[in-house]
Amino acid sequence: MASMSSRWLLDRYGRDLTEQAASGDPVVGRDDEINRVVSILSRKSKNSAVLVGAPGVGNTAVAEGLAQRLARGRVPGALAGRRRPPGPGRWFQKVLLAEPSEDATLAILRRLKPSYERHHGKNIQDGALVAAVKLSGHYIPGRHFPDKAIDLVDEACATARLQLELRASQQGGRSETLQDQTIGTDHMAQVVSKWTGIPVTRLGQDERRRLLDLPERLHQRVVGQDEAVSAVADAVMRSRSGLGNPKQPSGSFLFLGPTGVGKTELAKALAEQLFGDEKQLVRIDMSEYVGLGSVARLIGAPPGTVGYENGGHLTEQVMQRPYSVVLFDEVEKEGDAVFNLFLQILDDGRLTDAKGRAVDFTNTIIIMTSNMGAQHLDAAGAAGCTDAMPAARQSVIADVQRHFRPELINRLDEMVVFRPLSGETLRKVARLQLDGIAARLADRGIGLDVTDAAVDVVLSKSSDQVPMYGARPIKRCLQNMVMTRISKMMVRGEVDDHCSISVDAGDEELVCNVSKPDRTIEAPPPLKNDGSPAASVQAEASPPLKSEVDKSPTSALKKETSSPTRVWRDEASSSPEEGVFTEKNSLHQGCKDLPCNPTPM
């Protein structure tokens, strides 16, 4: 009865690997482990083996290799003909399986290559196998060889076959070319890109060139912080060159300075330049993780409690994006329990979550931000004396050293102090913000031109808030004075695709002209040598759009050189109805940007 019960359990919950041995893939590089299992099973007592190893290192492969030997009769006589090993004894003998090396994994892939070529109907280049080992080893640290490399090859072949079938169905059954039948390194890079979120171009780009260009590229997004950008770029270069500790994060920084000076912007710029997209930023606001339960929220709730299945906010995001910038905002608000997590991340490059999984931080860049000591920098900036800035920096560092424990400070690569923004730096910030607005409008086919005088108006409107809030008031001012007005114009239908918007300064407000390429107005006649007007060239003018003021269906633009254009001026009003129209002769603005219908902003 016991024997029948055991057989039923095996049939119910197990697989007969000996029966499936003929159709299985060959097992490579595990002869020592298989021999060990055979020895244990041939013993008189305690002749049961248990395979112990991390997921993906080949536990199942060793069992399959033993089944293949049993099916072929390549085992000692005591095991010959057995389809199942003897019943378990009192003790299981452990067989430890270590992760194979890259060379061993490559040998495994080469032995498996014919099997995958037959299954997918593709030719797999040897370089693709090498790329599978290198890319999976570098970009997928959370899994083990050989499983992750085998999965990469399998999915690359399957993806290529699916893409070819879809393309053939769209093109009426086009025949395959030699290139379609071949799996190369690009196919491996595309799959790794899908797994990690890192763009394909980044995977193949020269790392050395990227690091050498890093300071220049960071300066394009972060202005007025030359010392901070240089310090971060140098630290990243040291780590990426191989001189850093491989068991620690790629970089760890503490950003110090007033609000709105570019600390978060530099973190986003790093994510974009190193990992291809600023979305590769994991942001944790430490003000939300104060008090009891903060650690559980970061690494996951303990088993048996609410939220255990969801995992931790920090650990889950890093597991999904192992190559990312991890930003801890307002880090001075952390508690003692969270402080210990920081030490583990910075020292060991890993963190164990509530489910017992080791989360790898060695490919991340850790950035902590704090406004601590910002009053010293604000005072030095308000004084307008550059000589006072070094002393202010030292005061900030002293405040930090008094607040944070030495264990944390000693584990950081750099403490980076950001200086307050002023003068020409604020103009550059405004221009960067306008470039972003112009890029979004360009996607709609709308051009935007903002004069320096208009920028001066924006800076003057936000100047009273800049000392306290940094560059953020400039962004809000541009949203209210430019983006909101253009949005209203678009909703009213006064601006459509292929228009061009010109923004200039008026009497302490912004004046906007809208021009269309299909609108032509009579050009001013050229002058003769004696100063008298030459014969004018007439051009057709298409009817203007209806404005909020003139709603007459019969209104039209007269074909006269003195015909004025109405330009909307917002005289400190909150709604378009409270604004006024001013008359100005459009022909005196030149022929480069002839304004079309007057459009209220």
ChimeraX attribute file (.defattr): number of C-alpha atoms within 10 A of each C-alpha:
attribute: neighborCount
match mode: 1-to-1
recipient: residues
	/A:1	6
	/A:2	7
	/A:3	9
	/A:4	9
	/A:5	10
	/A:6	12
	/A:7	14
	/A:8	12
	/A:9	11
	/A:10	13
	/A:11	11
	/A:12	9
	/A:13	7
	/A:14	10
	/A:15	10
	/A:16	13
	/A:17	20
	/A:18	21
	/A:19	14
	/A:20	13
	/A:21	19
	/A:22	13
	/A:23	8
	/A:24	16
	/A:25	17
	/A:26	15
	/A:27	19
	/A:28	18
	/A:29	15
	/A:30	17
	/A:31	13
	/A:32	11
	/A:33	20
	/A:34	21
	/A:35	15
	/A:36	16
	/A:37	22
	/A:38	22
	/A:39	14
	/A:40	20
	/A:41	20
	/A:42	19
	/A:43	11
	/A:44	8
	/A:45	12
	/A:46	16
	/A:47	21
	/A:48	21
	/A:49	20
	/A:50	14
	/A:51	18
	/A:52	14
	/A:53	15
	/A:54	15
	/A:55	13
	/A:56	17
	/A:57	21
	/A:58	25
	/A:59	20
	/A:60	13
	/A:61	19
	/A:62	23
	/A:63	17
	/A:64	22
	/A:65	24
	/A:66	24
	/A:67	25
	/A:68	24
	/A:69	16
	/A:70	23
	/A:71	20
	/A:72	14
	/A:73	14
	/A:74	13
	/A:75	18
	/A:76	11
	/A:77	10
	/A:78	12
	/A:79	17
	/A:80	14
	/A:81	12
	/A:82	14
	/A:83	14
	/A:84	14
	/A:85	13
	/A:86	12
	/A:87	12
	/A:88	13
	/A:89	12
	/A:90	10
	/A:91	12
	/A:92	14
	/A:93	17
	/A:94	15
	/A:95	17
	/A:96	14
	/A:97	17
	/A:98	15
	/A:99	18
	/A:100	17
	/A:101	14
	/A:102	16
	/A:103	11
	/A:104	16
	/A:105	25
	/A:106	23
	/A:107	17
	/A:108	21
	/A:109	22
	/A:110	16
	/A:111	15
	/A:112	16
	/A:113	20
	/A:114	14
	/A:115	14
	/A:116	20
	/A:117	17
	/A:118	10
	/A:119	11
	/A:120	16
	/A:121	14
	/A:122	20
	/A:123	19
	/A:124	22
	/A:125	14
	/A:126	16
	/A:127	12
	/A:128	20
	/A:129	26
	/A:130	21
	/A:131	22
	/A:132	29
	/A:133	25
	/A:134	15
	/A:135	21
	/A:136	24
	/A:137	19
	/A:138	10
	/A:139	19
	/A:140	21
	/A:141	18
	/A:142	15
	/A:143	16
	/A:144	20
	/A:145	24
	/A:146	24
	/A:147	16
	/A:148	22
	/A:149	29
	/A:150	23
	/A:151	13
	/A:152	23
	/A:153	24
	/A:154	17
	/A:155	16
	/A:156	25
	/A:157	26
	/A:158	17
	/A:159	17
	/A:160	17
	/A:161	18
	/A:162	12
	/A:163	12
	/A:164	18
	/A:165	15
	/A:166	11
	/A:167	13
	/A:168	14
	/A:169	11
	/A:170	10
	/A:171	10
	/A:172	8
	/A:173	12
	/A:174	12
	/A:175	9
	/A:176	11
	/A:177	8
	/A:178	8
	/A:179	10
	/A:180	14
	/A:181	18
	/A:182	17
	/A:183	23
	/A:184	21
	/A:185	19
	/A:186	16
	/A:187	22
	/A:188	27
	/A:189	25
	/A:190	18
	/A:191	20
	/A:192	23
	/A:193	18
	/A:194	11
	/A:195	14
	/A:196	18
	/A:197	20
	/A:198	23
	/A:199	16
	/A:200	18
	/A:201	13
	/A:202	17
	/A:203	18
	/A:204	11
	/A:205	10
	/A:206	10
	/A:207	13
	/A:208	12
	/A:209	9
	/A:210	15
	/A:211	20
	/A:212	13
	/A:213	12
	/A:214	22
	/A:215	19
	/A:216	13
	/A:217	17
	/A:218	23
	/A:219	16
	/A:220	10
	/A:221	17
	/A:222	24
	/A:223	20
	/A:224	21
	/A:225	19
	/A:226	14
	/A:227	12
	/A:228	21
	/A:229	22
	/A:230	17
	/A:231	17
	/A:232	24
	/A:233	19
	/A:234	16
	/A:235	17
	/A:236	21
	/A:237	19
	/A:238	15
	/A:239	17
	/A:240	18
	/A:241	11
	/A:242	10
	/A:243	9
	/A:244	16
	/A:245	16
	/A:246	14
	/A:247	16
	/A:248	23
	/A:249	23
	/A:250	26
	/A:251	26
	/A:252	24
	/A:253	21
	/A:254	22
	/A:255	27
	/A:256	26
	/A:257	25
	/A:258	26
	/A:259	21
	/A:260	19
	/A:261	24
	/A:262	26
	/A:263	25
	/A:264	19
	/A:265	15
	/A:266	22
	/A:267	25
	/A:268	22
	/A:269	23
	/A:270	28
	/A:271	23
	/A:272	20
	/A:273	18
	/A:274	21
	/A:275	22
	/A:276	19
	/A:277	18
	/A:278	18
	/A:279	15
	/A:280	25
	/A:281	24
	/A:282	20
	/A:283	18
	/A:284	18
	/A:285	14
	/A:286	20
	/A:287	14
	/A:288	13
	/A:289	19
	/A:290	15
	/A:291	14
	/A:292	10
	/A:293	12
	/A:294	18
	/A:295	24
	/A:296	19
	/A:297	20
	/A:298	20
	/A:299	23
	/A:300	26
	/A:301	22
	/A:302	15
	/A:303	11
	/A:304	8
	/A:305	9
	/A:306	10
	/A:307	14
	/A:308	17
	/A:309	14
	/A:310	11
	/A:311	20
	/A:312	21
	/A:313	17
	/A:314	20
	/A:315	25
	/A:316	17
	/A:317	18
	/A:318	22
	/A:319	18
	/A:320	14
	/A:321	23
	/A:322	24
	/A:323	26
	/A:324	29
	/A:325	31
	/A:326	25
	/A:327	23
	/A:328	20
	/A:329	23
	/A:330	19
	/A:331	24
	/A:332	18
	/A:333	17
	/A:334	20
	/A:335	16
	/A:336	12
	/A:337	14
	/A:338	19
	/A:339	18
	/A:340	13
	/A:341	17
	/A:342	18
	/A:343	17
	/A:344	14
	/A:345	22
	/A:346	24
	/A:347	17
	/A:348	17
	/A:349	22
	/A:350	20
	/A:351	21
	/A:352	16
	/A:353	21
	/A:354	21
	/A:355	15
	/A:356	9
	/A:357	13
	/A:358	15
	/A:359	23
	/A:360	24
	/A:361	27
	/A:362	22
	/A:363	24
	/A:364	25
	/A:365	23
	/A:366	25
	/A:367	24
	/A:368	23
	/A:369	24
	/A:370	21
	/A:371	18
	/A:372	19
	/A:373	21
	/A:374	22
	/A:375	16
	/A:376	19
	/A:377	25
	/A:378	20
	/A:379	16
	/A:380	20
	/A:381	19
	/A:382	11
	/A:383	11
	/A:384	12
	/A:385	10
	/A:386	9
	/A:387	9
	/A:388	15
	/A:389	20
	/A:390	12
	/A:391	13
	/A:392	22
	/A:393	22
	/A:394	15
	/A:395	17
	/A:396	21
	/A:397	18
	/A:398	12
	/A:399	14
	/A:400	20
	/A:401	13
	/A:402	9
	/A:403	11
	/A:404	13
	/A:405	11
	/A:406	10
	/A:407	12
	/A:408	15
	/A:409	16
	/A:410	10
	/A:411	16
	/A:412	18
	/A:413	20
	/A:414	19
	/A:415	20
	/A:416	21
	/A:417	25
	/A:418	25
	/A:419	24
	/A:420	28
	/A:421	23
	/A:422	17
	/A:423	9
	/A:424	11
	/A:425	16
	/A:426	20
	/A:427	19
	/A:428	16
	/A:429	22
	/A:430	20
	/A:431	15
	/A:432	17
	/A:433	16
	/A:434	21
	/A:435	15
	/A:436	11
	/A:437	16
	/A:438	18
	/A:439	14
	/A:440	13
	/A:441	19
	/A:442	16
	/A:443	10
	/A:444	13
	/A:445	14
	/A:446	18
	/A:447	19
	/A:448	18
	/A:449	16
	/A:450	19
	/A:451	11
	/A:452	14
	/A:453	15
	/A:454	20
	/A:455	23
	/A:456	15
	/A:457	20
	/A:458	25
	/A:459	20
	/A:460	12
	/A:461	18
	/A:462	20
	/A:463	17
	/A:464	11
	/A:465	13
	/A:466	21
	/A:467	20
	/A:468	16
	/A:469	16
	/A:470	20
	/A:471	24
	/A:472	17
	/A:473	21
	/A:474	25
	/A:475	16
	/A:476	14
	/A:477	17
	/A:478	20
	/A:479	16
	/A:480	13
	/A:481	17
	/A:482	19
	/A:483	18
	/A:484	13
	/A:485	17
	/A:486	21
	/A:487	13
	/A:488	15
	/A:489	16
	/A:490	13
	/A:491	11
	/A:492	13
	/A:493	12
	/A:494	20
	/A:495	22
	/A:496	15
	/A:497	14
	/A:498	15
	/A:499	21
	/A:500	23
	/A:501	21
	/A:502	16
	/A:503	19
	/A:504	19
	/A:505	19
	/A:506	15
	/A:507	10
	/A:508	17
	/A:509	16
	/A:510	22
	/A:511	20
	/A:512	25
	/A:513	24
	/A:514	23
	/A:515	21
	/A:516	19
	/A:517	12
	/A:518	10
	/A:519	16
	/A:520	17
	/A:521	22
	/A:522	20
	/A:523	18
	/A:524	19
	/A:525	14
	/A:526	13
	/A:527	12
	/A:528	10
	/A:529	8
	/A:530	6
	/A:531	8
	/A:532	10
	/A:533	12
	/A:534	12
	/A:535	11
	/A:536	13
	/A:537	10
	/A:538	15
	/A:539	12
	/A:540	10
	/A:541	16
	/A:542	14
	/A:543	14
	/A:544	13
	/A:545	18
	/A:546	18
	/A:547	15
	/A:548	13
	/A:549	12
	/A:550	10
	/A:551	10
	/A:552	9
	/A:553	7
	/A:554	8
	/A:555	12
	/A:556	13
	/A:557	16
	/A:558	13
	/A:559	13
	/A:560	13
	/A:561	17
	/A:562	14
	/A:563	16
	/A:564	17
	/A:565	21
	/A:566	21
	/A:567	22
	/A:568	20
	/A:569	23
	/A:570	24
	/A:571	16
	/A:572	10
	/A:573	11
	/A:574	10
	/A:575	10
	/A:576	16
	/A:577	11
	/A:578	10
	/A:579	16
	/A:580	16
	/A:581	15
	/A:582	13
	/A:583	13
	/A:584	14
	/A:585	12
	/A:586	22
	/A:587	20
	/A:588	13
	/A:589	11
	/A:590	11
	/A:591	14
	/A:592	6
	/A:593	17
	/A:594	22
	/A:595	28
	/A:596	26
	/A:597	22
	/A:598	25
	/A:599	27
	/A:600	26
	/A:601	25
